Amino acid sequence: MTRLVYKHWHSALDPDECISVDGASPGRLHLSHWPVNRTPDRFRHDLSTGMCLLLGDAPDREQLLSGITAVTNNHYDTDGVCSVFVCIEPALAKAHAHTLVAAAAAGDFSLFTTPEGVKLDLTLTALTKAENSPVKTSLFTSDREARQAQYDFALQHLPQWLANPDTHADWFAREFWTIQQHLRLLREEDAEVEIFHSLDLAVITTAQPLHETAVNTATACDRILTVLSTESGAAKYEVRLTTLSWFDLQSRPYKPRLDWSELALRLNEEAPGDGTWQADDISDPTPKLVFADKEGISALNATQPAAVRRIVADFFTASPHLPAGI
């Protein structure tokens, strides 16, 4: 079986000798769900980890990998690490496929599908920043050096972490507990959840900030309006899009993102306050439109939640890409 090594992308690499996974770096074989990818149809999957698992099962894997010596990526994240691991250790990866895909979903979609998957994602994420991580990013002088070291360390220890996802519980225990508690709040209706399926829109009304993984898991929507209520009657508002409309997915129909500059303009006209509605670039993976002060920090707005919800829902209802009406 062809043995591969990981080489973080740099311009001196020969693309013809590489599998490019997850990101947008050049390679003879591309296995990525990023926009404008070149993944062969038979390997398409919502996650790059899933694509690499399909490659591992391909009867012509050896033929496809002839002359390829390396796996490369242009960034570090959980789906990237899991994708590389699947390519380098296909037999071991196949035995842990469920957990690897669950970890990739937690990383790229902020979804809680299995406890083991979330723990692995939190471990791989903390690897870059935990104070006692031997490969935290701050220890290195260049991004490429840091990412290569982090991939090498993660790939070496993944078999151990798959066997025992709690190995580095000290890195993630508090966040894992928070996700579970916020899922419980949403499940037991301590936070109000309204879902408008035809608009792919969820409205969350809560008295406390909720973890993104809990909200995404509870709603399964791409468009999320959060109303953070206060006893004064004013609220903090945030509209955000998830990566569900950024990645090239197989499980959902493609829906082009709308230019929400018109929505920001209307909110500034009809839901004003001591601040402005500020929108991120719609091409960002997870853009937000928030009511914020002049420093860009989320601020209270006295507009009633029902009015903000109506404006947001009307904007998405008018979209030609989705059915009208809520």
C-alpha positions in Angstrom: 0.0 0.0 0.0 1.2 3.5 -0.9 2.7 5.2 2.2 2.0 9.0 2.4 3.4 11.8 4.6 2.0 15.1 5.5 3.6 18.3 4.1 1.9 21.6 4.9 1.4 23.5 1.7 4.1 25.8 0.4 5.0 27.0 -3.1 8.0 24.6 -3.5 5.8 21.5 -3.3 5.1 19.8 -6.6 1.3 19.6 -6.9 1.5 16.5 -9.1 2.9 14.6 -6.1 0.2 15.7 -3.7 -3.3 14.9 -2.6 -4.8 18.2 -1.6 -7.4 17.7 1.2 -10.0 20.0 2.8 -8.6 23.4 1.7 -7.7 25.0 -1.6 -4.1 24.1 -2.2 -3.0 22.6 -5.5 -2.8 18.8 -5.9 -3.1 16.1 -8.5 -6.1 14.7 -6.6 -8.4 17.1 -4.8 -10.6 16.0 -1.9 -12.2 19.1 -0.6 -15.6 20.7 0.1 -14.3 24.2 -0.1 -15.9 26.5 -2.8 -14.5 25.9 -6.3 -13.0 22.5 -5.4 -12.1 19.9 -8.1 -13.2 16.8 -6.2 -14.1 13.9 -8.5 -17.8 13.2 -8.4 -17.4 9.7 -7.0 -15.6 11.0 -3.9 -18.0 13.9 -3.1 -19.2 14.1 0.5 -20.2 16.8 2.9 -16.9 16.6 4.7 -13.4 16.2 3.4 -12.9 13.4 5.9 -15.8 11.5 4.3 -14.2 12.0 0.9 -10.9 10.5 2.1 -12.7 7.5 3.6 -14.3 7.0 0.1 -10.9 7.1 -1.4 -9.7 4.5 1.1 -12.4 2.1 -0.1 -11.8 2.7 -3.8 -10.7 -0.5 -5.6 -8.3 1.6 -7.7 -6.8 3.5 -4.8 -3.3 2.4 -5.6 -3.6 3.4 -9.2 -5.0 6.8 -8.2 -2.0 7.4 -5.8 0.7 6.3 -8.3 3.4 8.8 -8.1 1.8 10.7 -5.1 4.0 10.9 -2.0 2.3 13.5 0.2 -0.9 14.8 1.5 -1.2 18.6 1.8 -3.5 21.3 3.1 -3.3 25.1 3.4 -4.7 25.4 6.9 -5.1 23.6 10.2 -8.4 22.4 11.5 -10.2 19.3 12.6 -11.6 18.2 9.2 -8.1 18.8 7.8 -6.3 16.7 10.4 -8.9 13.9 10.1 -8.7 13.9 6.3 -4.9 13.6 6.4 -5.1 10.8 9.0 -7.5 8.9 6.8 -5.2 9.2 3.8 -2.1 8.2 5.8 -3.7 5.4 8.0 -6.6 4.1 5.9 -7.1 0.8 7.8 -7.0 2.3 11.3 -9.2 5.2 10.1 -11.8 2.9 8.7 -12.2 1.3 12.1 -12.8 4.7 13.6 -14.7 6.3 10.7 -17.8 7.2 12.7 -15.8 9.2 15.3 -13.6 10.9 12.7 -16.6 12.1 10.6 -18.3 13.2 13.8 -15.2 15.2 14.8 -15.0 16.8 11.4 -18.7 17.8 11.6 -18.1 19.3 15.0 -15.2 21.3 13.6 -16.6 22.5 10.3 -20.4 22.7 11.1 -20.3 23.2 14.9 -22.6 20.1 15.2 -22.8 17.7 18.2 -23.4 14.3 16.7 -21.4 12.1 19.1 -19.7 12.9 22.4 -16.5 11.2 21.1 -16.5 13.3 18.0 -17.0 16.6 19.9 -14.2 15.7 22.4 -11.8 14.9 19.5 -12.6 18.2 17.8 -12.1 20.1 21.0 -8.8 18.3 21.6 -7.5 19.1 18.1 -8.6 22.7 18.4 -7.1 23.2 21.8 -3.8 21.7 20.5 -3.1 25.1 18.9 -3.7 27.2 21.9 -3.7 25.3 25.2 -1.2 26.7 27.6 0.5 23.3 28.1 0.3 22.2 24.5 3.8 21.4 23.2 2.9 22.7 19.8 0.8 25.8 20.5 1.0 28.4 17.8 2.7 31.0 19.9 5.8 28.8 20.2 6.6 29.2 16.5 7.9 32.0 14.3 6.0 31.1 11.1 2.6 29.8 10.3 4.0 27.0 8.1 6.3 25.8 10.9 3.5 25.9 13.4 1.0 24.0 11.2 3.5 21.3 10.2 4.4 20.7 13.8 0.7 20.6 14.8 -0.2 18.2 12.1 2.7 16.0 13.0 1.8 15.9 16.7 -1.9 15.3 16.0 -1.2 12.5 13.5 1.1 10.8 15.9 -1.4 11.0 18.8 -4.7 10.4 17.0 -4.7 6.6 17.6 -4.4 7.3 21.3 -7.1 10.0 21.3 -9.5 7.8 19.3 -9.0 5.0 21.8 -9.5 7.4 24.7 -11.2 10.7 23.7 -10.7 12.0 27.3 -6.9 11.9 27.1 -6.8 15.7 27.2 -10.0 16.4 29.1 -8.1 19.2 31.0 -8.1 21.0 27.6 -11.8 20.9 26.9 -13.8 19.7 29.9 -15.4 23.1 30.7 -16.4 23.8 27.1 -17.7 20.3 26.6 -19.8 20.7 29.8 -21.1 24.1 28.5 -22.2 22.7 25.2 -24.2 19.9 27.0 -25.8 22.4 29.4 -26.8 24.7 26.6 -28.2 21.8 24.6 -30.3 21.1 27.7 -31.5 24.7 27.9 -32.7 24.5 24.3 -34.2 21.1 24.7 -36.1 22.0 27.9 -37.3 25.4 26.4 -35.4 27.6 28.9 -34.5 29.3 25.7 -37.2 29.9 23.0 -36.6 28.4 19.6 -38.6 29.2 16.5 -37.8 27.5 13.3 -39.1 28.6 9.9 -38.1 25.7 7.7 -39.1 27.3 4.4 -36.6 30.1 5.1 -33.9 28.0 6.6 -34.2 30.4 9.5 -34.1 29.9 13.3 -34.9 32.6 15.9 -33.4 32.0 19.3 -34.5 34.1 22.3 -32.4 33.6 25.3 -31.3 35.4 28.5 -27.7 34.2 28.2 -25.3 33.7 25.4 -25.4 30.1 24.0 -22.6 28.0 22.6 -22.7 28.0 18.8 -22.5 24.2 18.7 -25.6 23.9 20.9 -27.6 26.3 18.7 -26.5 24.8 15.4 -27.3 21.3 16.6 -30.7 22.3 18.0 -31.8 24.2 14.9 -30.0 22.6 11.8 -30.6 26.0 10.1 -28.2 28.1 8.1 -29.7 31.5 9.0 -29.9 32.2 12.8 -31.3 35.3 14.5 -30.3 35.5 18.2 -32.2 37.8 20.5 -30.3 38.1 23.8 -32.9 39.6 26.1 -32.4 41.6 29.2 -34.7 42.6 32.2 -34.6 46.2 30.9 -36.6 45.2 27.8 -33.7 46.0 25.4 -31.9 43.2 23.7 -28.7 42.4 21.8 -29.3 41.2 18.2 -27.2 39.0 15.9 -28.0 37.5 12.5 -25.5 34.9 11.4 -25.0 32.4 8.6 -23.4 29.1 9.2 -20.9 27.2 7.0 -23.9 25.2 5.6 -24.1 27.8 2.9 -20.4 28.2 2.4 -19.2 24.7 1.8 -20.0 22.6 -1.3 -22.4 20.1 0.3 -24.1 17.0 -1.1 -26.9 16.7 1.5 -28.4 20.2 0.9 -29.4 22.0 -2.3 -27.2 24.9 -3.2 -28.7 28.2 -2.1 -26.6 31.3 -3.0 -26.1 33.7 -0.1 -28.0 36.9 -0.4 -26.3 40.3 -0.4 -27.6 41.4 3.0 -26.5 45.1 2.7 -30.2 45.8 2.0 -31.1 44.1 5.2 -28.6 46.1 7.2 -29.9 49.3 5.6 -33.5 48.4 6.5 -32.6 47.5 10.1 -30.7 50.8 10.5 -33.8 52.6 9.3 -36.5 50.6 11.2 -34.6 49.3 14.2 -32.2 52.2 15.1 -30.6 52.8 18.4 -27.3 54.1 20.0 -25.2 52.2 17.5 -25.5 50.8 14.0 -26.3 47.4 12.3 -22.9 46.2 11.0 -22.5 43.4 8.5 -19.5 41.1 7.8 -18.6 40.3 4.2 -21.0 37.7 2.9 -18.1 35.7 1.4 -16.7 34.9 4.9 -17.4 31.3 6.0 -19.5 32.5 9.0 -20.5 36.1 8.6 -22.5 38.1 11.1 -24.8 41.1 11.0 -25.0 42.7 14.5 -26.2 45.8 16.2 -23.0 47.3 17.6 -21.5 50.4 19.0 -18.9 52.5 17.2 -16.1 50.1 18.4 -17.9 47.2 16.8 -19.0 45.6 20.1 -22.5 44.2 20.4 -24.8 46.8 22.0 -28.3 46.9 23.4 -31.1 48.0 21.1 -34.6 49.0 22.4 -36.4 47.8 19.3 -38.9 45.1 20.1 -37.8 41.6 19.1 -41.0 41.0 17.1 -40.1 44.0 14.9 -36.6 42.8 14.3 -37.8 39.2 13.6 -40.3 40.6 11.1 -37.7 42.6 9.2 -35.3 39.7 9.1 -38.0 37.2 8.0 -39.3 39.5 5.4 -35.9 39.9 3.9 -35.4 36.2 3.5 -39.0 35.6 2.4 -38.4 37.9 -0.5 -35.5 35.9 -1.6 -36.0 34.3 -5.1 -34.0 31.3 -3.9 -36.5 30.0 -1.2 -40.2 29.6 -1.0 -42.2 32.6 0.1 -44.1 32.8 3.3 -43.6 31.9 6.9 
